[in-house]
Amino acid sequence: MRKQMLTLLSAILLSGMIFNKGVHAADSNSALLPLPIELVLNEQLTPVYDSLEGQQLYSASPQVVKVEGAESGWDRKLIQNNEAVWFKIQTSDGDRWVHLQNPEFREDFYQHILLTEKESFYNDQTPGSRIAGSVSPQLLRVLYGVDGNYLIQTWLGYRWMRPQHPIIDDVQTYGANSSGMSFELTTTSPMFDSPDAGSHVAGWLAPQWFTSNIVWNDWYYVDTWDGPHWINPKVGYPADLRSEETTLRLEETALVYEHPNKAARVLGSLAPQTINTFEHGGGWYHIHSSWLGDSWVYAVKQDQDPDAYVPPAKVEVKPITVINPSKMMTELGSGVRNYPFDLTVHVKNEAGNISSEAFQPYGKEVSIQFAIRNVSEEALTLQPTTSFKIDISRRNTIDGSLTLVWSGQIDSLEAKFASGEVHSLDFLWDQKDSAEKQVPFGEYSVEIKLPMSISYTKDGEKGTLQREDAKSAMLTSFPLRISAQ
């Protein structure tokens, strides 16, 4: 039969793009690598054969194809000898074969290492081998690793590397069957060549959403306008940043940072003096420097510094003085989290509006609204034995953990609720913890202390006491943000 040569552009499509796990069970005699689920054909034209060592039928354009099998010992040929390997693939006209010198697999088939320094790579593992090339600090795909040696993917194909400097080898990846990790940059943020806030800033990104398939701790490897870089949503401009030209008196020598984070690269220092700033927030001041460029200085009084704050060892529950009690009727609907009484708590801004984004001025009273709503179709009477506790906790910006700083209690009076009726109770918090000390600026959470038991009776059944076990829900906690002075 005459050998046919066809170019596969779009008329014949190989069956691919199957988004599931990156590997499936390997042959019993292949112990080094599992058989991949898919291959990435990245050559402009890849020959496709009718059988192993068979005749070429046509050529395939770049695409992802599903793997049905491979020649015996394929993984050893690839790893130990760097030989071309035969794979059986699924196509629209049946199973076919491809012969690949440096087969590429989808992302989740590889392990990954992150280099911290420039490293060399070699053609084999033999000690004293000639250097084949070198790579700068970056994220690398690893096909196989043994005894500190890594078979990595390079522009020359797979080559061996034995890193001489520290590496990061626990990078998490998300494969083709995953949409990755989505996150938001809420402020202008720096991007880096490595996941280290103290490394050089490669550029800046405006607030936006990103999706990443490569994650390490709180760092995400993403494609940007400048190519792939590492970004951390916790490393960026202060959320309460205000554009305001002002002067700052430095009472002692101050470090100058590349970006507003204490882990940032230190550019130099300033002796005690008065400096001009053009924006500030979170204790950070943005300055123009003729010898350091645009840079940042951290200047906060000791009693206002979040890093110096010590929360109370014991939090005593304080009585809450209610102001502006109000009632209103609402229509019953879906979406309630507790029944028959739904509980909510909100924080109001200076204008008296409920806001989860607004910053409260440092040192000023904060208006908090607690509300209880009858979401049943019956009239209910709340028993005076029921009281409600409100906790305020400081949020750690590094790990998100909460530390209780204040707790208050609203004593309940006997109150009747018509079906759909809401009773709102406001109170003021003076930004002081239970030890009467001003809390530092930063992020807090206001929460109804739950779970708890609510005692009530139904109209017409006054002798029968009912109980509701209220649990945490979406609006039983609310964020509170305090700006720096």
VMD Tcl script that draws the C-alpha trace (Angstrom):
set ca {
  {0.00 0.00 0.00}
  {1.33 3.36 -1.00}
  {2.37 5.55 1.96}
  {-0.03 8.45 2.34}
  {1.02 11.91 3.48}
  {-1.78 14.11 4.69}
  {-1.58 17.36 6.63}
  {-4.06 17.50 9.45}
  {-5.26 21.06 9.86}
  {-8.92 21.01 10.73}
  {-10.56 18.37 8.55}
  {-9.29 15.50 10.72}
  {-9.18 16.29 14.42}
  {-7.50 14.04 16.90}
  {-9.70 13.26 19.84}
  {-8.38 15.36 22.74}
  {-9.09 17.97 25.35}
  {-10.39 15.43 27.87}
  {-10.17 17.36 31.12}
  {-9.67 14.80 33.85}
  {-6.78 13.51 35.89}
  {-3.35 13.73 34.31}
  {-2.42 10.06 34.65}
  {-4.00 6.62 34.70}
  {-2.75 3.17 35.62}
  {0.67 2.29 34.20}
  {1.71 -1.03 32.72}
  {2.99 -3.49 35.32}
  {6.54 -3.33 33.92}
  {6.68 0.48 34.04}
  {7.57 1.67 37.50}
  {9.14 5.05 36.94}
  {6.19 7.01 35.54}
  {2.45 6.38 35.23}
  {0.95 6.41 31.76}
  {-0.34 9.92 31.00}
  {-3.97 10.56 30.14}
  {-3.06 13.11 27.49}
  {-0.21 14.38 25.32}
  {0.40 17.90 24.05}
  {1.43 17.88 20.40}
  {3.35 21.14 20.12}
  {5.19 20.74 16.81}
  {3.81 22.48 13.77}
  {3.35 19.03 12.21}
  {3.57 15.74 14.13}
  {3.69 12.50 12.06}
  {0.87 10.05 12.85}
  {1.36 6.30 12.17}
  {-0.95 3.36 11.66}
  {0.95 1.21 14.21}
  {4.06 1.04 16.36}
  {7.02 1.19 13.93}
  {4.36 1.38 11.18}
  {3.61 3.61 8.20}
  {2.97 7.33 8.45}
  {-0.60 8.22 7.54}
  {-0.70 11.97 7.96}
  {0.60 14.84 10.11}
  {-1.19 16.41 13.04}
  {-1.35 20.10 13.88}
  {-0.70 21.29 17.47}
  {-3.37 19.99 19.84}
  {-4.04 17.90 22.95}
  {-4.71 14.19 22.39}
  {-5.87 11.34 24.59}
  {-3.39 8.52 25.26}
  {-4.53 4.91 24.91}
  {-1.19 3.20 25.53}
  {2.57 3.24 24.95}
  {5.37 0.92 23.97}
  {6.73 -1.33 26.70}
  {9.29 0.38 28.91}
  {8.53 3.81 27.44}
  {9.24 5.60 30.72}
  {12.68 4.03 31.14}
  {13.63 4.89 27.56}
  {12.63 8.49 28.15}
  {14.19 8.93 31.60}
  {17.32 6.81 31.39}
  {18.27 7.17 27.73}
  {16.37 10.24 26.53}
  {15.11 8.22 23.56}
  {12.05 8.90 21.42}
  {8.94 7.07 22.66}
  {5.94 5.54 20.90}
  {2.46 6.44 22.21}
  {-0.90 5.07 21.08}
  {-3.39 7.93 20.82}
  {-7.11 8.23 20.19}
  {-8.15 9.99 16.96}
  {-11.38 10.54 15.06}
  {-10.45 7.67 12.72}
  {-9.40 5.16 15.37}
  {-6.30 4.50 17.44}
  {-3.05 5.73 15.93}
  {0.59 6.08 17.01}
  {3.00 8.98 17.41}
  {6.78 8.83 17.96}
  {7.97 11.69 20.16}
  {11.52 12.64 21.15}
  {10.62 14.96 24.03}
  {6.92 14.35 24.68}
  {5.10 17.11 26.46}
  {2.34 16.33 28.94}
  {-0.30 18.54 30.44}
  {0.57 20.64 33.48}
  {-0.73 18.37 36.23}
  {1.42 15.43 35.04}
  {4.57 17.24 36.18}
  {5.97 18.04 39.55}
  {7.34 21.58 39.90}
  {10.35 23.14 41.57}
  {11.12 26.80 42.04}
  {14.76 27.84 41.70}
  {16.07 30.57 44.00}
  {19.40 31.02 42.19}
  {20.82 30.39 38.72}
  {21.40 26.66 38.12}
  {23.10 24.56 35.42}
  {21.64 21.50 33.70}
  {23.31 18.51 31.99}
  {22.64 15.90 29.33}
  {22.86 13.05 31.87}
  {23.42 12.34 35.57}
  {27.04 11.28 35.21}
  {29.32 13.18 37.64}
  {31.52 15.64 35.78}
  {29.19 15.81 32.78}
  {29.55 18.79 30.53}
  {27.12 21.65 31.20}
  {24.38 21.78 28.57}
  {22.95 25.10 29.68}
  {21.73 27.11 32.63}
  {18.50 28.70 33.83}
  {17.80 31.74 35.99}
  {15.55 31.56 39.08}
  {12.14 30.41 37.85}
  {9.49 27.71 38.08}
  {10.46 24.47 36.31}
  {8.53 21.41 35.22}
  {10.01 18.20 36.63}
  {9.32 14.92 34.86}
  {11.24 12.74 37.32}
  {13.36 13.18 40.42}
  {15.76 10.90 42.28}
  {18.42 11.50 44.95}
  {18.46 15.28 44.48}
  {18.60 15.03 40.66}
  {15.70 16.36 38.60}
  {14.81 15.65 34.99}
  {13.47 19.04 33.92}
  {11.86 20.38 30.77}
  {14.08 22.89 28.96}
  {14.17 24.49 25.51}
  {16.60 21.69 24.56}
  {14.23 18.96 25.72}
  {14.45 17.03 28.99}
  {17.75 17.55 30.81}
  {19.15 16.73 34.23}
  {19.70 19.22 37.03}
  {21.18 18.87 40.50}
  {20.41 22.22 42.20}
  {23.28 23.69 44.20}
  {21.08 26.26 45.97}
  {17.84 26.02 47.98}
  {14.72 25.22 45.97}
  {10.99 25.20 46.68}
  {9.58 21.80 45.79}
  {6.05 21.87 47.28}
  {4.41 24.08 44.66}
  {0.73 23.19 44.15}
  {-0.60 22.90 40.61}
  {-4.10 22.66 39.17}
  {-4.54 20.67 35.99}
  {-6.74 20.94 32.95}
  {-9.73 19.52 34.83}
  {-9.63 22.49 37.21}
  {-10.40 26.14 36.67}
  {-7.55 26.96 39.06}
  {-7.63 29.35 41.97}
  {-9.33 32.70 41.49}
  {-8.47 35.66 43.68}
  {-8.78 39.42 43.68}
  {-6.21 42.15 44.02}
  {-8.15 44.84 45.86}
  {-5.39 47.45 45.71}
  {-2.43 48.27 43.47}
  {0.00 45.40 44.01}
  {3.59 44.51 43.09}
  {4.56 41.46 41.03}
  {7.74 39.47 41.54}
  {9.96 36.96 39.75}
  {9.93 34.76 42.87}
  {7.42 34.31 45.71}
  {9.25 36.60 48.07}
  {8.07 40.07 49.09}
  {11.70 40.97 49.70}
  {12.75 40.26 46.14}
  {12.93 42.85 43.38}
  {9.61 44.29 42.20}
  {9.16 43.40 38.53}
  {6.22 45.75 38.00}
  {2.84 46.82 39.31}
  {-0.70 45.59 38.77}
  {-3.97 47.48 39.08}
  {-6.83 46.01 41.15}
  {-8.39 43.10 39.24}
  {-9.28 39.41 39.37}
  {-6.80 36.68 38.46}
  {-6.88 32.91 38.05}
  {-3.80 30.83 38.76}
  {-3.00 27.16 38.20}
  {0.23 27.33 40.19}
  {0.13 28.23 43.88}
  {2.61 28.26 46.74}
  {1.36 29.32 50.19}
  {-0.30 32.71 49.59}
  {1.56 33.26 46.31}
  {0.08 32.80 42.84}
  {1.92 32.37 39.56}
  {-0.08 34.22 36.90}
  {0.20 35.54 33.37}
  {0.47 39.32 33.37}
  {1.06 42.05 30.79}
  {4.78 41.45 31.45}
  {4.70 37.67 31.24}
  {4.34 35.19 34.12}
  {5.05 36.55 37.60}
  {4.31 35.82 41.24}
  {1.77 37.94 43.11}
  {0.35 37.85 46.62}
  {-3.05 39.46 47.33}
  {-1.83 40.23 50.86}
  {1.09 42.27 49.54}
  {-0.09 45.54 48.07}
  {-0.99 49.15 48.71}
  {-2.86 49.79 52.00}
  {-6.61 49.44 51.60}
  {-7.14 52.78 53.38}
  {-4.67 54.63 51.15}
  {-5.45 58.35 50.85}
  {-3.96 60.68 48.24}
  {-2.99 63.66 50.31}
  {0.08 65.85 50.26}
  {1.36 66.24 53.80}
  {4.52 66.43 55.85}
  {5.84 63.74 58.16}
  {8.24 64.37 61.01}
  {10.67 61.47 61.51}
  {11.75 61.47 65.14}
  {14.27 58.68 64.58}
  {16.05 56.97 61.70}
  {13.51 55.29 59.41}
  {13.97 52.52 56.88}
  {12.88 53.15 53.30}
  {11.11 50.26 51.55}
  {10.48 49.44 47.90}
  {6.80 48.78 48.55}
  {4.51 49.12 51.61}
  {5.32 45.87 53.39}
  {7.86 45.21 56.13}
  {9.09 42.18 54.19}
  {9.89 44.41 51.21}
  {13.39 45.16 49.99}
  {15.01 47.92 52.04}
  {16.35 50.65 49.75}
  {18.04 52.76 52.39}
  {17.26 54.84 55.47}
  {16.40 58.42 56.38}
  {17.83 60.33 59.33}
  {15.44 62.27 61.61}
  {13.93 65.06 59.53}
  {10.67 66.38 58.09}
  {9.73 64.82 54.74}
  {7.00 65.46 52.18}
  {4.56 62.65 51.38}
  {1.91 62.44 48.68}
  {-0.24 59.55 49.94}
  {-0.54 57.47 53.08}
  {-2.47 54.59 54.63}
  {-2.02 51.74 57.05}
  {0.87 53.57 58.71}
  {2.76 53.79 55.40}
  {3.81 57.04 53.72}
  {4.62 57.27 50.00}
  {7.47 59.63 49.21}
  {9.38 61.00 46.21}
  {13.11 60.62 46.73}
  {15.74 62.02 44.37}
  {18.14 59.19 45.24}
  {15.74 56.31 46.04}
  {12.87 57.05 43.68}
  {9.27 56.54 44.76}
  {9.49 54.59 48.00}
  {7.76 53.99 51.32}
  {8.34 54.81 54.97}
  {6.50 53.17 57.88}
  {5.84 55.64 60.69}
  {3.35 54.80 63.45}
  {3.30 55.80 67.10}
  {4.05 52.94 69.48}
  {0.56 52.93 71.01}
  {-1.06 52.75 67.56}
  {1.19 50.12 65.97}
  {-0.69 46.84 65.29}
  {2.57 44.92 65.70}
  {3.00 46.30 69.23}
  {-0.60 45.73 70.35}
  {-1.17 43.15 73.08}
  {-4.80 41.95 73.32}
  {-6.40 41.54 76.74}
  {-5.54 38.26 78.45}
  {-9.16 37.93 79.58}
  {-12.18 39.50 77.93}
  {-14.95 40.52 80.33}
  {-18.47 40.75 78.92}
  {-19.77 44.32 79.18}
  {-23.41 45.42 79.19}
  {-24.48 47.04 75.93}
  {-26.44 50.27 76.04}
  {-28.96 50.21 73.21}
  {-29.74 53.38 71.26}
  {-32.26 54.09 68.52}
  {-34.37 50.93 68.87}
  {-36.71 50.54 65.92}
  {-39.30 48.18 64.46}
  {-40.42 47.50 60.94}
  {-42.48 44.97 59.00}
  {-41.01 42.89 56.18}
  {-42.37 40.32 53.78}
  {-41.44 36.73 54.39}
  {-39.08 35.24 51.85}
  {-36.34 32.69 51.31}
  {-32.68 32.94 52.28}
  {-33.01 32.94 56.07}
  {-30.42 30.98 58.01}
  {-32.10 30.57 61.39}
  {-35.73 29.82 62.24}
  {-38.08 31.15 63.54}
  {-35.85 34.07 64.59}
  {-33.23 35.20 62.10}
  {-30.32 37.19 63.56}
  {-28.11 39.74 61.80}
  {-25.42 42.24 62.73}
  {-24.14 45.15 60.61}
  {-21.62 47.97 60.85}
  {-22.58 51.49 59.74}
  {-20.26 54.06 58.20}
  {-20.01 57.71 59.23}
  {-23.03 58.57 57.10}
  {-25.12 55.98 58.93}
  {-25.25 53.54 56.02}
  {-24.45 49.85 56.30}
  {-21.08 49.19 54.64}
  {-18.60 46.33 54.69}
  {-15.97 48.31 52.77}
  {-15.89 51.67 54.55}
  {-13.09 52.47 57.00}
  {-13.97 53.79 60.42}
  {-11.89 56.81 61.51}
  {-9.31 55.85 64.10}
  {-10.40 56.52 67.69}
  {-14.04 57.37 66.89}
  {-17.17 55.54 68.00}
  {-18.46 52.86 65.64}
  {-22.20 52.36 65.13}
  {-23.25 48.69 65.16}
  {-26.74 47.43 64.46}
  {-28.14 44.16 65.84}
  {-31.44 42.91 64.41}
  {-33.77 40.03 65.17}
  {-36.56 39.09 62.77}
  {-39.50 36.73 63.07}
  {-39.39 34.70 59.85}
  {-42.24 32.38 60.79}
  {-45.89 32.82 59.79}
  {-47.00 33.04 63.44}
  {-46.79 35.80 66.01}
  {-44.13 35.05 68.61}
  {-43.09 36.45 71.98}
  {-39.41 36.51 72.88}
  {-38.78 35.53 76.50}
  {-36.84 37.88 78.81}
  {-34.48 35.03 79.72}
  {-32.89 35.35 76.28}
  {-29.90 37.67 75.95}
  {-27.52 38.21 73.03}
  {-23.74 38.51 73.10}
  {-21.76 40.46 70.50}
  {-18.04 39.75 70.08}
  {-15.49 41.95 68.32}
  {-12.29 40.21 67.20}
  {-9.14 41.48 65.53}
  {-8.23 39.73 62.27}
  {-4.66 38.68 61.61}
  {-3.89 39.92 58.08}
  {-1.34 37.13 57.55}
  {-3.34 33.99 58.35}
  {-6.86 35.39 58.82}
  {-7.15 34.15 62.41}
  {-9.31 36.08 64.89}
  {-8.38 37.28 68.38}
  {-11.20 38.39 70.69}
  {-10.72 41.94 72.03}
  {-14.20 42.96 73.23}
  {-17.49 41.32 74.16}
  {-20.86 42.86 75.06}
  {-24.29 41.62 76.02}
  {-27.74 42.87 75.01}
  {-30.24 41.97 77.72}
  {-33.54 40.98 76.22}
  {-36.86 42.37 77.35}
  {-40.06 40.49 76.71}
  {-41.00 41.48 73.18}
  {-43.78 40.51 70.82}
  {-43.02 39.92 67.13}
  {-45.66 39.80 64.45}
  {-44.90 37.57 61.49}
  {-42.14 39.27 59.45}
  {-41.48 41.92 62.11}
  {-37.90 43.12 62.67}
  {-36.56 44.71 65.85}
  {-33.31 46.64 65.32}
  {-31.09 47.70 68.20}
  {-28.11 50.02 67.64}
  {-25.18 50.56 69.96}
  {-21.84 52.38 69.86}
  {-18.42 50.81 70.30}
  {-15.68 53.20 71.37}
  {-12.87 51.20 69.67}
  {-11.51 50.17 73.06}
  {-10.88 46.60 74.07}
  {-12.21 45.07 77.27}
  {-9.20 46.50 79.12}
  {-10.24 50.02 78.00}
  {-7.27 50.32 75.64}
  {-7.62 51.75 72.13}
  {-7.33 48.96 69.57}
  {-4.97 49.48 66.62}
  {-6.03 50.18 63.07}
  {-6.73 47.17 60.88}
  {-9.44 44.62 60.17}
  {-11.95 43.31 62.71}
  {-15.00 41.09 62.76}
  {-18.24 41.83 64.63}
  {-20.04 38.59 65.45}
  {-23.15 37.43 67.26}
  {-21.98 34.85 69.80}
  {-23.33 31.57 68.44}
  {-24.57 28.91 68.82}
  {-27.13 30.00 71.38}
  {-30.62 29.10 72.53}
  {-33.54 31.49 72.00}
  {-36.62 31.04 74.20}
  {-40.04 32.12 72.93}
  {-43.74 31.31 72.96}
  {-46.32 31.25 70.22}
  {-49.44 33.37 70.46}
  {-52.22 31.22 71.82}
  {-49.72 28.84 73.41}
  {-48.37 31.04 76.21}
  {-47.87 28.14 78.55}
  {-45.70 26.24 76.09}
  {-42.09 27.42 76.00}
  {-40.30 26.86 72.66}
  {-36.54 26.92 71.97}
  {-34.53 27.71 68.86}
  {-30.90 26.67 68.54}
  {-29.49 29.55 66.52}
  {-26.28 28.88 64.59}
  {-23.72 30.93 62.70}
  {-24.90 32.16 59.32}
  {-23.91 34.59 56.58}
  {-24.99 37.80 58.33}
  {-24.33 36.82 61.93}
  {-20.86 38.32 61.44}
  {-19.80 41.49 59.67}
  {-16.41 43.05 58.81}
  {-15.23 46.22 60.54}
  {-12.24 48.20 59.24}
  {-10.39 50.89 61.16}
  {-8.11 53.26 59.26}
  {-4.76 54.52 60.45}
  {-4.60 58.11 61.69}
}
mol new
graphics top color blue
foreach p $ca { graphics top sphere $p radius 0.5 }
foreach p [lrange $ca 0 end-1] q [lrange $ca 1 end] { graphics top cylinder $p $q radius 0.2 }
display resetview
